[in-house]
Structure formats: structure tokens, C-alpha cells
Amino acid sequence: MQTSQPMAHPRTVKRVVIAGGGTAGWMAAAALSKTLGKTLDITLVESEEIGTVGVGEATIPTLVVFHRLLDIKEQDFMAAVQGTVKLGISFENWKDVGHRYIHSFGTSGKDHWSAGFQHFWLRGRAEGLASEYSDYCIELQAALQDRFSHLPRYHVNYAYHMDAALYARFLRGFSERHGCKRVEGKIVDVATDADGGISSIKLERGEVIEGDLFIDCTGFRALLIGKTLGVGYTDWSRWLFNDSALATQTTAVRDAVPYTRAIAGTAGWQWRIPLQHRVGNGIVYSSRHISDDEAREHFLSSVEGEVIKQPWPIRFKPGQRQQCWAKNCVALGLAGSFIEPLESTTIHLIQRGIVRLLQTFPHTITQPAIDEYNARLDEELQHVRDFVVMHYAISDRRDTPYWRDIAEMEIPATLRHRIELFRETGTVFHVPGELFGENSWIQVMLGQGVVPKGYHPTADVMSKEDLQRFLDDIRSNVLGTARQMPAHMDYLRSYCPAPKP
């Protein structure tokens, strides 16, 4: 992480200017206006001429928490965004062609303070007492059975599928009710002051908007943090080969399932995200391994339903801004980092940037606060990067040049350690504050065929009979609870029916 030069003149923050709308801009506006709107002047500038990337319509459970913090009623939100429930991700053709597993948001089994449930399951598997690891997680079983409900005696971990454009519109209404001002206009110039920070932005029609703190939500263009302040970008393409995407929308041909589909292909992968009124589709690929025309042809030949909108291309460079906060500018969303949407982390990283900003929000901007913000966000970005890279690194596929090149790449040392630790001991360590918990790492590694050589000796303390009873009770409860849930779409039709578009 590059450290910026100390600020010569600390700034008092009274005026916040958010440059750009979309998901990042309006999430920032919603959180700031709800939390600090009575003490700040908050302005969001966006142009209707500039579209949003909009590739990600799937989320992870942290967004549920974000909405609770803002007192957003879930039923209102889900109806407004044509939302469905997401219990996890179905990974298809990742270990090998024809293989499938689900990475769910749930907890598997019951841990002991000295060892996780996987150690008891590993012993049970060695002795022929345990069934599939997926049988011990309610969320995973509910996903397999296309079921969902809020349970009164069990906290179900879930997230959402949603229409990103409708989400931005929903948050705009929320933000404006809490005092945020929206200004329509295209940014044509960014002015700086003697300290090197940003003093104002100029719009195409001549209007100048001054501020004390600027939030860059201008996407890959990074007009403030990159173009104006010159903050560099660290390229991660040596680990993440994909640099291109196509996205489109299709009509729904069946009821929405409560999970995202991630389908690996010959030179990348495709997503399918079911909403109440349509399906979001996309292909992420490496332009070094497949041409744009070939990717488009393959993509359109594989989608289901009628194509609503012709695919629009997206070029990107995986990586992160060397500082997401520099001077008096904070970069959120694509202006700050991009990790392909394999684990639906884009919106989460926007959210984490916002929450960290609120937790350290300054009366006066100081360099120690900037450095602390950057250090914590840097750790989180690298953790998410490693988790996404892992899906490629432990694949058994060698059927195309793309997968053979992946098999030969040198993975980050931090990721190599996690994989080898699990392979040798069955243990997964979790650093406090990391996004993906132990069970997420376990589900993906087991799902892609990484089976530990041993397990913790705590698992040997139980007698064989007690272990059998322990495993059977958990499995019976999981399977029984999942079977009692209603069908996913039946539940949503009564809980949060969306108006027909």
C-alpha cells in the first residue's frame, strides 16, 4: 500500500460531494444522509447520460445488516427491486466439467471450542458414519430444494438478488428524504487547491460545486482519485486472468431459485441471477484466451429465455487503487477496486468502504485517519482477492489453454498457506473482521476436492456411538427443517410481491 504525502492543512468537513450515482454513489448518500444528514451538507452529482456498469445484481448477507442499520424495511426494498433471496452460489464445472457444489451462507454442524465441526465430520467420514458435508447445513439444503422462509427459532443467513438500477432509484428516494441533494450534470473538470486536494468539480453547463470531502463513485474512469489526484492502481491480472465481460437480461422461463449460478466455461464463466420479473445474465472471460466475437456467440447461444437487451461489453482490470482515500477524496466501488463478481463481493466492498468511513468520519481530515482507513481496507481487499483466486487455483480442469495456464500460475503466498493448512490439518484460521468465515473456505475447498489428510484429535474423544448420534441428530434436524420450508417463490409472492414492470 502506497502512503500519501501528509496533508499540510487539515480540513474541517461540512460539505460532502459524491461524484457519480449508481449503486456506489447512492449507497454512500443513503448511509451518510441517514447517519449524518443533520450535520452535513451532502450533494450527489450524476449524469443520466452516463450509464452504470450494472454487472452485479447478487449480494451477500452483509447487505441485510446494512439495511437494518439504516432502518430500511426489507419487504419494501425487495418489492421495489424485484428482489429474490440468495442462500448461496451454485458452482458448476469448476472442479471439473459436470461437477457441481454449492457455497452457502450457512453454518455447518456444531463446532467445539477447540475444533470446528469439519474435524468431527472428517472422522465420521473416515469411519463410514458421515454423509455428504452439505447435509449438515440448513441454508445449503434449502438451496438444493429451492426453499426459503424466515424461521422463528433459527437465524437463516441469506442475501438478495436485485435489479441494480431499481436499487439505485430506491436509495435515491431514501437519501433525498434524509436531506441529500441531487444535481444533474456531467463532470468536465476537477479543480485542486494549493495542498493538492480537491476543491471543486465543474459541470458541463458551467456550474461549480465546492466541497470539503469528495467521494469518487465515477466507476472505472476514477475521475477524482485517479485522473485528478494521480493515485496509482495495483494490477492483479497475474492471478485473475479475466478482463472482459458481457451482460444482458432475459425473460424468466421458470420460478426463481434461491441461489446464484456460476457456470465455468472454456475461458471464463457465466452468471445467472434470477429476479422476480427477469434473469440477469453475464459472461466474464479472458480476452487472451477467447475473442470478443466467440465469447458473445457462446454466451447468447447458452442463455435461457428471450433476450430483453442486447449484451453490452465491459472491459476491466482486476486490482485495487493504491490508496482508496487520498487527500480529501475517498474512492468507492469500481473507482477504488475491482474483483470479478464471482463471489458477489462488489456491493459488499462498497458497503465496507462506507461503514469504515462513517466509523472514522472526521470533523477534520487528518493523515493518521487516512492511513488507518487505507490499511484496514487494504487487508480486506486482499482477503477477498485470495478467496476468489482460490476457486481457480484448486480446480482440476486442464481441458483448455485457459485452465492449463491457470494451473501454472503462482498464487499469492497468503492463499497458498490457507490451502496447505487445510489440506494437511483440516484447519481454517479466521482473522477477526475478515468477510469470509471458516465455513465458506471449507465449503469451497471440499467442494473442489481438497480433502484434508487428518483431523483434530478432539474428534477422537467421542465414542463411535456418540459420534454417530451427534452427526445423525444434526443431519436429521437440517433435513427436516429444510423440508418444512415453503417453496422460495411461493414465500416471496406472499412476503414481498413486486409490481409487474
Secondary structure, 3 states (H helix, E strand, C coil): CCCCCCCCCCEECCEEEEECCHHHHHHHHHHHHHHHCCCCEEEEEECCCCCCCCCCCECCCHHHHHHHHCCCCHHHHHHHCCCEEECEEEEECCCCCCCEEEEECCCCCCCECCECHHHHHHHHHHCCCCCCHHHHCHHHHHHHCCECCCECCECCCCEEECCHHHHHHHHHHHHHHCCCEEEECCEEEEEECCCCCEEEEEECCCCEEECCEEEECCHHHCHHHHHHCCCCEEECCCCCCCCEEEEEEECCCCCCCCCEEEEECCCEEEEEEECCCCEEEEEEECCCCCCHHHHHHHHHHHCCCCEEEEEEEEECCCEEECCCEECCEEECHHHCEECCHHHCCHHHHHHHHHHHHHHCCCCEECHHHHHHHHHHHHHHHHHHHHHHHHHHHCCCCCCCHHHHHHHHCCCCHHHHHHHHHHHHHCCCCCCCCCCCCHHHHHHHHHHCCCCCCCCCHHHHCCCHHHHHHHHHHHHHHHHHHHHHCCEHHHHHHHHCCCCCC
